[in-house]
Amino acid sequence: MIPSTHTHSIAIWPFKLPRNNYETKKITIGILLSFISTATIADSGFIVQGATVTKVSSGGESTFGFNVSGGTGICADSRIKFDVTAVNNSVDAMNRAYSALTAALVSNNKVDIWATDTTDCDTASSVDILSS
């Protein structure tokens, strides 16, 4: 038998490893950016679910507040603020939320409130009216 001059290698790692310091820095920056964007997305969510709207107050062109009772979440039984900056400065979105909350108040339907920051009650950005 004639010895073969071919050498076979088995790929264990599916990606090419960095060849120099510049490629290592690019990979590190990419990983850090993915963690930062994940952390930003993770902060938004429901601040109250299944609450009853008890009061809606106009606050001017860029903000308004409303009170809820019951429900679950960080903002249950509290006053919540809806600010135009939480909806990318869309006055239309703010007006729709005001109308939705007023409808929920009149019909006595429960609501779920979504916010861009789940650590406080000052960044409400979306309203879901639940059927009774």
trRosetta pair geometry for C-beta under 8 A, 3 or more apart (Angstrom, degrees):
i j d omega theta_ij theta_ji phi_ij phi_ji
11 14 6.8 78 147 -97 120 46
13 17 6.8 46 102 -53 154 95
16 19 7.8 -20 153 -39 110 93
18 23 3.7 175 -144 105 97 113
18 24 4.4 139 127 -65 167 69
18 26 8.0 162 -113 49 122 95
18 27 6.1 -110 -62 -7 128 137
19 23 5.8 71 37 18 66 149
20 23 5.5 98 56 11 67 99
20 24 7.3 -124 106 -4 38 94
21 24 5.5 -56 -149 36 36 116
21 25 6.4 37 154 -21 68 103
22 25 5.9 -54 -151 34 30 110
22 26 6.6 32 151 -20 63 104
23 26 5.6 -49 -148 33 36 114
23 27 6.5 35 154 -18 65 104
24 27 5.9 -55 -151 36 31 110
24 28 6.3 31 152 -19 65 108
25 28 5.6 -55 -145 38 32 112
25 29 6.2 32 157 -19 66 106
26 29 5.9 -55 -147 37 28 109
26 30 6.3 31 154 -20 63 108
27 30 5.7 -55 -149 36 30 114
27 31 6.5 29 154 -18 64 106
28 31 5.9 -55 -149 35 30 110
28 32 6.4 28 154 -17 65 108
29 32 5.7 -56 -147 39 32 111
29 33 6.3 32 156 -19 66 107
30 33 5.9 -55 -146 36 29 110
30 34 6.5 28 156 -19 63 105
31 34 5.9 -56 -151 34 31 110
31 35 6.7 29 152 -17 64 104
32 35 5.8 -56 -152 36 34 110
32 36 6.4 32 153 -19 67 106
33 36 5.6 -53 -145 36 34 111
33 37 6.3 29 159 -15 67 106
34 37 6.0 -53 -143 39 30 107
34 38 6.3 33 155 -20 63 108
35 38 5.7 -57 -147 37 30 112
35 39 6.3 31 155 -21 65 106
36 39 5.8 -55 -149 34 31 111
36 40 6.6 31 153 -20 64 104
37 40 5.6 -51 -148 33 35 113
37 41 6.5 32 155 -15 66 106
38 41 5.9 -57 -148 39 32 108
38 42 6.1 34 154 -26 65 110
39 42 5.6 -55 -144 33 30 115
39 43 7.0 38 156 -30 60 100
40 43 6.2 -53 -163 18 31 112
41 44 6.6 -61 -167 27 42 104
43 116 7.4 27 110 156 99 55
43 117 5.7 -17 153 -123 113 57
43 118 5.9 -164 178 18 56 90
43 119 7.3 -39 -158 -16 100 98
44 114 7.2 36 172 175 95 94
44 115 6.7 -152 -145 99 70 50
44 116 5.1 -35 -105 -141 105 39
44 117 7.1 -36 -91 -60 61 27
44 118 6.6 141 -142 -33 16 96
44 125 7.8 -38 -145 38 116 138
45 114 6.9 -102 165 -144 20 78
45 115 7.2 -12 66 55 42 73
45 118 4.7 3 52 -73 96 136
46 49 5.1 21 169 -54 144 102
46 73 5.8 -107 129 -104 92 146
46 112 5.8 -49 -130 -177 121 101
46 113 6.7 110 -154 76 70 49
46 114 5.7 -52 -92 -97 55 62
46 115 7.7 88 -150 14 16 79
46 118 7.6 41 69 -115 32 114
47 73 5.3 126 155 151 33 132
47 74 5.3 -65 -158 57 77 98
47 75 4.2 38 145 6 105 123
47 80 7.1 139 98 -121 135 125
47 113 5.5 -46 56 98 91 101
47 114 7.3 126 4 -142 81 16
47 115 4.5 31 -26 2 124 127
47 118 5.8 -169 -85 -133 82 67
47 121 6.1 150 162 -107 145 66
47 124 6.9 -102 36 -92 137 80
48 51 4.7 6 150 -22 124 137
48 68 5.8 129 130 89 163 159
48 71 4.6 54 180 130 99 145
48 72 7.0 154 -151 76 59 34
48 73 4.1 -156 -97 61 41 130
48 74 7.3 -106 -62 56 73 55
48 75 4.3 -88 -43 77 111 93
48 76 5.2 149 -126 -72 106 59
48 78 7.9 -162 -68 42 140 96
48 80 7.2 -110 9 -67 133 142
48 111 7.8 46 102 98 104 85
48 112 7.1 -169 100 -146 59 46
48 113 4.9 27 52 38 90 108
49 71 5.7 162 76 -164 35 101
49 72 5.5 -22 58 59 90 85
49 73 5.6 112 5 -31 76 123
49 112 4.6 9 -121 -118 71 94
49 113 7.8 -140 -71 28 45 61
50 70 6.8 -82 123 131 83 102
50 71 4.5 159 81 -119 67 73
50 72 6.2 32 47 12 113 84
50 110 5.1 -7 -153 174 47 141
50 112 6.9 22 -31 -78 46 80
50 130 7.0 -3 -104 7 57 161
51 68 3.7 30 154 176 136 129
51 69 6.6 149 -166 66 88 30
51 70 5.4 162 -130 83 60 73
51 71 2.9 -42 -68 -34 80 141
51 73 7.9 -79 -40 37 119 113
51 75 7.9 -56 -49 106 160 87
51 76 6.2 -163 -89 -124 117 68
51 77 7.9 -150 -131 -45 116 44
51 110 6.2 137 64 -158 26 84
51 111 5.8 -40 67 61 81 79
51 112 7.8 125 20 -92 84 34
51 113 7.1 -25 37 -4 128 108
52 68 6.4 141 69 -159 40 73
52 69 5.2 -26 63 61 98 84
52 70 5.4 48 10 39 95 118
52 71 7.4 -166 1 -36 56 99
52 108 6.8 -4 -147 -162 111 66
52 110 5.8 -58 -76 -103 63 69
52 111 7.7 125 -108 14 20 84
53 56 6.5 15 173 -53 124 96
53 66 5.9 -29 -145 170 103 125
53 67 7.3 113 -162 80 57 54
53 68 5.8 -43 -97 -100 47 75
53 101 5.5 161 -124 -167 156 81
53 104 4.7 92 11 106 134 109
53 105 4.4 -84 105 -77 118 77
53 111 5.9 44 -40 3 102 132
54 67 4.7 -52 65 99 98 105
54 68 6.5 147 7 -120 89 20
54 69 5.1 60 -37 -13 131 106
54 105 7.4 141 -108 -126 5 96
55 66 6.2 177 93 -154 60 59
55 67 4.2 34 44 30 101 110
55 105 7.5 95 -89 -122 11 134
56 64 7.1 24 -178 154 81 124
56 65 7.9 173 -154 97 44 46
56 66 4.6 -10 -107 -107 64 104
56 98 6.9 123 -179 -156 129 72
56 101 5.0 140 -102 122 130 114
56 102 5.3 -108 54 -81 166 70
56 105 5.6 -110 -13 -37 114 151
57 64 6.2 -178 91 -169 57 85
57 65 5.0 -4 59 65 106 85
57 66 6.8 -179 19 -82 70 50
58 64 5.2 -49 -132 -115 38 116
58 98 7.4 45 -100 -144 81 136
59 62 7.9 -70 102 72 98 54
59 63 4.4 -53 95 102 131 82
59 64 4.3 178 13 -101 96 45
59 65 5.8 80 -49 -6 132 82
59 81 7.9 -1 -4 -141 167 89
60 63 5.9 25 56 48 96 76
60 64 7.6 -172 37 -70 53 69
61 84 7.7 -16 131 -31 68 146
61 91 7.1 -33 179 -122 84 120
62 83 6.5 19 149 -158 84 72
62 84 4.3 -87 -153 11 73 125
62 85 7.5 38 180 -25 112 81
62 91 7.9 -73 -100 -100 57 89
62 94 7.6 -98 -151 -121 35 173
63 81 6.3 -10 -167 -173 111 100
63 82 6.7 158 -154 85 59 55
63 83 4.7 -12 -104 -107 96 71
63 84 6.7 -100 -63 -7 58 81
64 81 7.7 167 89 -152 32 59
64 82 5.5 -8 62 58 77 102
64 94 7.4 131 13 178 105 104
64 98 5.7 60 47 -100 158 110
65 79 5.6 13 178 179 121 104
65 80 6.7 160 -155 82 71 42
65 81 5.1 -34 -100 -100 87 65
65 82 7.2 176 -91 17 33 74
66 79 7.3 167 87 -153 28 64
66 80 5.7 -20 65 60 78 91
66 82 7.2 25 5 -10 104 110
66 101 5.2 -97 -89 -179 164 147
66 105 8.0 -126 -150 -63 121 122
67 78 7.3 -133 -142 124 69 26
67 79 5.1 -37 -94 -98 76 69
67 80 7.5 153 -100 14 25 75
68 71 6.1 -8 148 11 127 138
68 75 7.0 68 48 133 128 95
68 76 7.1 -89 106 -142 113 40
68 77 7.0 -94 99 -73 74 19
68 78 6.8 3 53 53 86 51
68 80 6.4 22 -2 -5 110 119
68 111 7.1 -111 -114 59 127 111
68 113 7.4 -129 -42 -15 155 136
69 77 5.6 38 -135 -107 53 68
70 76 6.6 -67 138 -163 22 100
70 77 6.7 82 -30 -64 20 83
70 110 7.8 -73 95 -122 124 109
71 75 8.0 -11 97 92 131 70
71 76 4.5 -158 85 -117 84 94
71 77 7.5 -171 47 -30 86 62
71 110 7.2 152 -83 -160 98 108
72 76 5.7 -15 -119 -67 14 139
73 76 5.4 133 55 -39 65 91
73 113 8.0 -165 83 58 158 91
74 118 6.5 127 13 174 143 76
74 119 7.4 -117 -179 -143 169 21
74 120 7.7 -100 133 -102 135 13
74 121 7.1 -156 115 -63 96 87
75 78 4.9 -110 -166 57 65 123
75 80 5.3 61 178 -85 142 108
75 113 6.8 -60 77 74 139 134
75 115 7.9 104 -14 -25 144 143
75 121 4.1 126 -110 -103 118 110
78 121 5.6 -113 114 -90 132 168
79 121 6.8 118 91 125 52 141
80 113 6.1 -14 -173 168 169 168
80 121 4.7 -108 -112 179 67 102
80 122 7.8 -162 -162 -78 53 29
80 124 5.1 68 160 -43 115 136
81 121 6.5 104 15 126 79 74
81 122 4.3 6 52 -133 125 60
81 123 7.5 24 83 -38 92 28
81 124 6.5 172 86 13 40 101
82 86 7.0 -112 -161 49 55 136
82 94 6.3 147 139 -139 112 85
82 97 5.4 -169 -162 118 155 143
82 98 7.3 -165 79 -67 149 75
82 101 7.9 -147 -22 -26 149 149
82 124 4.4 -59 -91 77 74 111
82 125 7.5 151 -141 -79 82 30
83 86 5.0 100 69 -7 81 103
83 94 7.9 -51 154 -109 16 124
83 122 6.8 24 -14 165 125 76
83 123 6.7 -49 36 -114 109 49
83 124 7.7 118 12 48 65 69
84 87 6.3 -73 -158 49 43 94
84 89 5.5 48 147 -129 101 43
84 90 7.0 -167 -160 55 84 39
84 91 6.1 -7 -126 -86 129 59
84 93 8.0 127 -136 69 68 96
84 94 5.0 -46 -94 -52 79 145
85 89 6.3 13 -103 -69 48 70
86 115 7.0 -54 -159 -152 139 69
86 116 4.9 -164 -152 5 89 125
86 123 4.6 156 -104 -166 128 71
86 124 6.5 105 106 75 165 34
86 125 4.1 -134 143 -81 108 97
87 90 4.7 -84 126 45 104 99
87 93 4.1 -149 161 98 148 141
87 94 6.1 -174 43 -55 141 77
87 97 7.7 -158 -49 -21 153 136
87 125 5.1 157 -70 -148 81 89
87 126 8.0 131 -95 -59 108 68
88 93 7.8 70 50 19 83 151
90 93 3.8 58 101 8 119 111
90 94 6.7 164 99 -12 66 82
91 94 5.5 -55 -150 39 37 114
91 95 6.2 40 151 -22 68 105
92 95 5.7 -55 -147 36 30 111
92 96 6.4 31 154 -19 64 104
93 96 5.7 -53 -148 35 32 111
93 97 6.5 33 153 -19 64 104
93 125 7.9 1 147 -170 130 72
94 97 5.7 -54 -150 35 32 112
94 98 6.5 35 151 -21 65 104
95 98 5.6 -51 -148 34 33 114
95 99 6.4 33 153 -17 65 105
96 99 5.7 -54 -148 38 33 111
96 100 6.2 34 153 -21 66 107
97 100 5.6 -53 -144 37 32 112
97 101 6.3 29 157 -17 65 106
97 124 7.4 147 -176 128 147 109
97 125 8.0 -117 -83 -178 151 24
97 126 7.2 -126 -100 -125 116 24
97 127 5.0 130 -141 -3 81 120
98 101 6.0 -57 -148 38 27 108
98 102 6.3 28 153 -19 63 108
99 102 5.7 -56 -147 37 30 112
99 103 6.3 32 154 -19 65 105
100 103 5.7 -53 -149 36 31 112
100 104 6.4 31 152 -18 64 105
100 111 7.9 115 140 -120 102 127
100 127 4.5 155 104 92 136 136
100 129 5.9 -143 -173 -39 98 114
101 104 5.5 -51 -146 37 34 112
101 105 6.3 40 151 -24 64 103
101 111 7.1 8 -112 -86 71 165
101 127 5.9 -113 -60 -123 83 162
102 105 5.5 -50 -149 32 32 115
102 106 6.5 27 155 -14 65 106
103 106 6.0 -56 -145 39 30 106
103 107 5.9 8 163 1 67 116
103 109 7.7 -7 126 33 80 122
103 129 6.6 -37 97 -93 111 156
104 107 6.2 -65 -133 52 26 97
104 108 7.8 118 170 -65 54 2
104 109 4.8 -95 -137 67 74 91
104 110 7.5 -49 -162 111 116 5
104 111 5.0 18 -153 -56 163 116
104 127 7.4 -127 -17 172 142 127
104 129 5.0 -150 -81 -116 105 105
105 108 7.7 15 177 -72 24 43
107 129 7.9 54 65 -168 134 131
107 132 7.4 -145 148 -30 101 128
108 132 7.1 46 98 -91 84 141
109 129 5.2 53 109 -173 138 96
109 130 5.9 -180 171 67 100 61
109 131 6.9 -50 -138 -126 122 19
109 132 5.3 -113 -108 -53 78 95
110 129 7.9 136 83 -160 42 52
110 130 4.5 -20 77 52 90 122
110 132 7.4 129 4 -95 84 70
111 127 5.8 -30 -163 -164 125 91
111 128 6.3 144 -161 76 67 55
111 129 5.7 -34 -101 -102 83 52
111 130 6.5 -165 -89 3 26 89
112 127 7.6 144 76 -162 53 44
112 128 4.2 -4 54 56 99 113
112 130 6.6 85 -16 -45 91 108
113 124 5.3 -43 -178 -132 116 113
113 126 7.2 150 -160 82 48 58
113 127 6.0 -14 -106 -106 70 65
113 128 7.8 -148 -67 25 30 75
114 124 7.3 104 76 -155 43 65
114 125 5.9 -63 103 66 87 82
114 126 3.8 -2 53 59 116 108
114 127 7.7 -135 22 -59 82 26
114 128 7.4 70 -20 -14 102 100
115 118 6.0 143 75 -83 109 53
115 121 7.6 -119 -83 -131 159 36
115 123 4.6 98 -171 92 104 84
115 124 5.1 -60 -92 -97 92 40
115 125 5.8 119 -130 7 37 88
115 126 7.9 -143 -60 29 32 77
116 123 4.7 -95 50 155 88 124
116 125 5.0 72 -33 -24 91 142
117 120 6.1 7 110 38 113 85
117 122 7.7 -12 66 67 120 77
117 123 4.3 71 31 40 96 155
120 123 6.6 83 77 4 92 97
121 124 7.4 7 -176 -43 59 97
124 127 7.5 39 169 -64 117 84
